[in-house]
């Protein structure tokens, strides 16, 4: 994560799904899916965040906000972090949006 970001939650789980990282900077809250490039290639990215996976992350983020109301006035963003050997090799800010036209 870049400077100024604070990790709010890691591995936030509900019956509906899991969000790997939740981070906050100012009035922005990022829900972050973390994937290992040791297991996937850059060519596999389209499959990493399938429409079903995006829906699960979005629904889980809404449950997070319902449980942590102090963040309800924050803007939200859905990111993807690609890791290799414990190092972030790519951080895709705004990897998808709630109402993604691709669905």
VOPAGU-2260 file (C-alpha; in pm, 1 decimal, decimal comma):
REM VOPAGU-2260
SITE   aa  ch    i         X         Y         Z
SITE  UNK   A    0       0,0       0,0       0,0
SITE  UNK   A    1     109,1     354,0     -60,5
SITE  UNK   A    2     185,1     599,4     216,2
SITE  UNK   A    3    -114,5     745,1     393,6
SITE  UNK   A    4    -315,2     422,4     383,6
SITE  UNK   A    5    -419,5     244,9     699,7
SITE  UNK   A    6    -517,6    -122,4     698,4
SITE  UNK   A    7    -862,0    -141,5     858,0
SITE  UNK   A    8    -924,4    -517,1     824,2
SITE  UNK   A    9    -756,5    -826,3     687,0
SITE  UNK   A   10    -937,2   -1139,8     572,6
SITE  UNK   A   11   -1282,4    -997,8     653,3
SITE  UNK   A   12   -1514,8   -1298,6     631,7
SITE  UNK   A   13   -1888,8   -1342,9     620,4
SITE  UNK   A   14   -2107,6   -1629,3     506,3
SITE  UNK   A   15   -2126,5   -1456,0     169,0
SITE  UNK   A   16   -1753,9   -1422,4     108,2
SITE  UNK   A   17   -1419,8   -1276,5     206,0
SITE  UNK   A   18   -1231,5    -954,8     139,8
SITE  UNK   A   19    -855,3    -986,0     167,7
SITE  UNK   A   20    -779,2    -626,1     272,8
SITE  UNK   A   21    -978,6    -320,0     366,5
SITE  UNK   A   22    -774,0       0,0     374,3
SITE  UNK   A   23    -855,5     364,6     439,4
SITE  UNK   A   24    -693,5     689,6     331,2
SITE  UNK   A   25    -873,0    1010,5     418,2
SITE  UNK   A   26   -1234,4     966,1     310,8
SITE  UNK   A   27   -1163,8     674,3      76,1
SITE  UNK   A   28   -1211,5     309,2     167,7
SITE  UNK   A   29   -1057,9      43,2     -58,3
SITE  UNK   A   30   -1170,6    -318,7     -65,4
SITE  UNK   A   31    -873,5    -511,5    -202,1
SITE  UNK   A   32    -854,8    -856,4    -358,4
SITE  UNK   A   33    -502,4    -999,3    -329,2
SITE  UNK   A   34    -383,0   -1260,4    -578,2
SITE  UNK   A   35     -52,3   -1440,5    -603,4
SITE  UNK   A   36     124,5   -1427,5    -938,1
SITE  UNK   A   37     306,4   -1740,1    -827,9
SITE  UNK   A   38     -17,0   -1921,7    -909,8
SITE  UNK   A   39    -154,2   -1714,2   -1197,7
SITE  UNK   A   40     -15,0   -1527,1   -1493,3
SITE  UNK   A   41    -103,3   -1178,6   -1611,8
SITE  UNK   A   42    -300,5   -1345,9   -1890,8
SITE  UNK   A   43    -526,1   -1505,9   -1629,4
SITE  UNK   A   44    -641,1   -1172,7   -1485,0
SITE  UNK   A   45    -972,1   -1174,6   -1669,8
SITE  UNK   A   46   -1061,5   -1493,7   -1484,2
SITE  UNK   A   47    -934,3   -1374,5   -1146,2
SITE  UNK   A   48   -1212,3   -1120,0   -1110,6
SITE  UNK   A   49   -1500,7   -1298,7   -1279,6
SITE  UNK   A   50   -1845,5   -1136,6   -1259,3
SITE  UNK   A   51   -1937,6   -1380,4    -981,1
SITE  UNK   A   52   -1623,1   -1293,6    -781,4
SITE  UNK   A   53   -1688,8    -919,8    -824,0
SITE  UNK   A   54   -2048,1    -963,7    -702,0
SITE  UNK   A   55   -1924,3   -1157,1    -398,3
SITE  UNK   A   56   -1672,1    -885,2    -311,3
SITE  UNK   A   57   -1934,6    -611,0    -354,4
SITE  UNK   A   58   -2191,6    -791,9    -139,6
SITE  UNK   A   59   -1930,5    -862,1     127,8
SITE  UNK   A   60   -1820,1    -496,4     122,4
SITE  UNK   A   61   -2180,9    -391,0     187,9
SITE  UNK   A   62   -2190,0    -621,2     489,7
SITE  UNK   A   63   -1862,0    -467,5     610,1
SITE  UNK   A   64   -2014,1    -118,7     581,6
SITE  UNK   A   65   -2328,2    -230,7     766,8
SITE  UNK   A   66   -2111,0    -362,0    1050,8
SITE  UNK   A   67   -1872,5     -62,3    1052,0
SITE  UNK   A   68   -2102,5     235,3    1008,9
SITE  UNK   A   69   -1826,5     488,7    1077,3
SITE  UNK   A   70   -1713,9     432,0     715,5
SITE  UNK   A   71   -2056,7     486,0     556,2
SITE  UNK   A   72   -1972,1     838,9     439,3
SITE  UNK   A   73   -1646,0     728,9     276,3
SITE  UNK   A   74   -1606,0     686,7     -96,0
SITE  UNK   A   75   -1536,0     325,9    -186,1
SITE  UNK   A   76   -1310,3     163,2    -439,8
SITE  UNK   A   77   -1243,5    -196,9    -540,3
SITE  UNK   A   78    -876,8    -275,7    -602,7
SITE  UNK   A   79    -667,3    -573,4    -706,2
SITE  UNK   A   80    -314,9    -637,5    -576,0
SITE  UNK   A   81     -93,7    -886,5    -752,9
SITE  UNK   A   82     177,6   -1033,5    -535,0
SITE  UNK   A   83     488,2   -1234,1    -617,9
SITE  UNK   A   84     704,9   -1376,9    -342,1
SITE  UNK   A   85     545,6   -1147,8     -82,9
SITE  UNK   A   86     596,4    -829,7    -286,2
SITE  UNK   A   87     327,6    -628,6    -461,8
SITE  UNK   A   88     415,3    -627,5    -832,1
SITE  UNK   A   89      99,4    -452,5    -946,8
SITE  UNK   A   90    -173,5    -256,6    -770,0
SITE  UNK   A   91    -477,9    -200,9    -989,6
SITE  UNK   A   92    -671,0      85,2    -832,7
SITE  UNK   A   93   -1039,0      79,2    -923,5
SITE  UNK   A   94   -1009,4    -266,5   -1081,5
SITE  UNK   A   95   -1389,2    -276,7   -1106,6
SITE  UNK   A   96   -1693,5     -78,7    -998,8
SITE  UNK   A   97   -2018,9    -184,5    -840,1
SITE  UNK   A   98   -2219,8    -146,4   -1158,7
SITE  UNK   A   99   -1967,0    -273,7   -1407,3
SITE  UNK   A  100   -2095,5    -257,1   -1765,8
SITE  UNK   A  101   -1903,2    -575,8   -1850,7
SITE  UNK   A  102   -2159,0    -789,6   -1667,1
